[in-house]
């Protein structure tokens, strides 16, 4: 399965709009990476992708990656060191559980949007938008094999 076609153009646009909306009020950066399979621990895969996508290079270390392996039915959400310092693991676990529940009901787009917006609110609490903020990372969804 070509995962870049899993979400329709309208669904991808809705996810991108959620990222843009979430980032409007924060200096934080949010990315989504989707691939078909994860043969091991999704958190380890997400950490690897976090670095390969350059997410660890943000000025305030407040990037968040949503990693989804569709066919493996796995996901992980990770925040860089500064945001993870402020947000408890229970927040990430809660977002993951909510997403998995909605995924089981085939509500993939809704799950992503809800968690992206909730993460944006959490980022805003600790990393509010500053006039000097720049969008350090691309907002588009990245796809693996």
Secondary structure by P-SEA (a helix, b strand, c coil): ccccccccaaaaaaaaaaaaaaaccccbbbbbbbbccccccaaaaaaaaaaaaccccccccbbbbbbbbccccbbbbbbcaaaaaaccaaaaaaaaaaaaaaaaacaaaaaaaaaaaaaaaaaaacccccccccccccccccccc
